[in-house]
Amino acid sequence: MVRLSCRGHAFEPVAAVVFDKDGTLADVAEYLKELAIARAVKIAEHFPNLKALLLQAFGVIGDHLDPTGLQAVGTRQENQIAAAAFVATQGIPWIAALEQANAAFTAAEREFTAKAELTPPLPGVIELVQRLHGRGCALAIISSDRRSEIEAFLDTYHLKPFFQCWQGGDEPPTKPDPQVLLRVCDRLGVRPNQTVVIGDADSDGLMAQRGGAAGSIGVTWGWHRPPVLNYCDCILASPLEMQISAD
C-alpha cells in the first residue's frame, strides 16, 4: 500500500492505480486531430456539405482538437454513430448510414496504420509508471481506445511488464460505466476503495466516483489547451507533481 499526494490532496491506502491511455500515457493530440479530419474528409467525398459539421462534432476547432470533445473522449463506435447520424440527415436509411460511416472510418484509418509509433509516451509518464510499480502498486489501463491499440502501445514502448491488465473501448461496458472499473479491480485482486483512477477526461472521474474508487486524479499534461475537468479530486499538470510514499 502507498500514499499518493498531489497539490495538498492525499489518497491512502492505495493498492492499485488505473490509468487512461490516450492523453494520459500517450501523446495523441495531433494524431487524433488528423484522424478526425481524415474521417470527415472521407464522408465528405459523398456528402460535401457535412464536412464542417462533422469537424465541429468531432471537436476540431481551428488548428487544435478539443480535449473534451467526441474524438478525444469517445470510443470509435461512439464517433461512428455520431457520424452516421449526420449521414442519416441526408435521407440515407439508418443501417446504410452506419455502414457508410464505418466504411469512411476504415478508409481513414488505413492512412494511419501504426498509431502506437505515432503516439509516444508523454514526458514523465514512464518514470511515474516505474515509480508506482516499484512501490508495489498494481497497475491497469482502462481506455476508450481498442484493446489491440493498448497492447500495441505497451509492446512498442516496452511497458507491458508494468501492467497487470487492460481493457479497451471495444470491450463493453465502457467508461464512465462503473462496471468496467469493478471488473478491472476484480482482475487486480483489489477493492475499488483502494484504487485511484488517473485520466484526462470527465469519463475517468465519473467512473471513479460511481465505482467507489479511493479517488481520481485529473491530468492536463497531454494537451496544449488543458481540458476542463469537473469530476476529479485534484488536477496535475505534470507527472512530476505526483508524490508517492509508503502508507
C-alpha positions, -999 to +999 in steps of 0.1 A: +000+000+000+012+035-008+001+071-002-004+093-032-002+131-027-009+158-052-015+195-046-025+191-010-048+161-016-038+127-003-051+092-012-044+063+012-041+034+014-037+028-023-031-007-037-038-001-074-037+027-099-058+026-131-046+048-160-064+061-190-042+058-221-048+085-248-039+119-234-027+104-201+000+079-211+002+085-248+007+118-267-023+117-291-034+153-296-020+157-331-028+121-342-065+123-331-069+157-348-056+144-381-077+112-378-108+133-372-101+154-403-095+123-424-128+108-412-147+139-421-130+142-455-139+106-464-175+111-455-175+145-474-165+126-506-201+116-507-217+144-487-196+176-491-220+197-471-213+176-440-176+182-436-177+214-415-205+199-393-185+167-388-154+185-378-173+205-353-189+174-339-156+156-336-142+186-317-118+200-343-115+237-336-092+256-360-058+240-356-064+220-325-086+193-311-110+200-281-097+176-254-132+173-240-148+166-275-161+135-291-129+125-310-107+129-279-130+112-254-154+089-273-148+054-285-146+046-322-182+033-320-195+065-304-178+086-331-191+063-358-227+066-345-224+104-344-211+105-379-238+081-391-265+104-376-252+132-398-253+109-428-288+100-420-299+136-422-292+133-460-321+109-464-300+078-460-316+048-441-301+043-407-284+009-414-270+022-446-258+054-428-240+032-402-223+012-430-212+043-448-198+059-417-179+026-409-165+024-444-153+060-442-137+054-408-120+023-421-106+041-451-094+069-430-077+046-405-057+030-434-039+062-437-027+059-400-015+023-399+008+025-369-009+045-342+014+033-314+045+045-333+029+079-339+017+084-302+047+080-279+045+082-241+041+117-228+071+132-209+075+118-174+048+091-176+072+062-180+090+073-148+057+077-130+047+041-140+081+028-129+078+046-095+044+032-088+054-003-099+085-001-078+064+007-047+043-024-053+012-008-068-009-030-091-014-011-124-040-013-151-053+006-181-090+014-190-091+032-223-117+043-249-092+030-275-093-005-288-077-033-269-053-041-298-041-005-297-035-006-260-014-038-265+005-022-294+013+008-273+025-013-244+046-035-267+061-006-287+074+011-256+082-020-235+056-012-208+037-044-207+056-059-177+044-030-156+007-035-162-014-065-149-044-059-171-060-035-195-095-030-211-104-012-243-134+006-256-143-023-278-150-044-247-183-032-232-190-018-208-171+014-214-163+045-193-179+060-174-199+028-165-186+018-131-188-019-140-157-015-161-137-003-130-152-030-108-142-056-134-106-044-136-104-042-098-116-078-096-088-088-120-062-070-100-075-085-067-080-052-050-110-033-037-123-002-056-118+019-024-081+010-026-078+022-062-070+056-077-080+065-113-057+088-133-071+103-166-076+134-187-114+132-191-146+136-171-154+100-180-125+089-159-136+109-129-172+098-132-162+062-135-141+066-103-170+082-084-197+058-095-174+028-089-165+037-053-128+043-061-105+059-035-104+089-058-094+102-092-066+124-104-073+145-135-043+153-157-038+181-182-003+172-193-013+157-226-029+188-242-017+223-252-050+237-241-058+220-208-092+203-206-118+215-181-123+186-156-153+185-133-153+152-115-118+146-103-104+152-068-073+171-079-056+181-112-020+177-122-002+194-150+029+172-148+037+136-137+065+151-116+039+166-093+028+132-080+043+123-047+044+086-037+053+074-002+049+044+020+015+042+037 
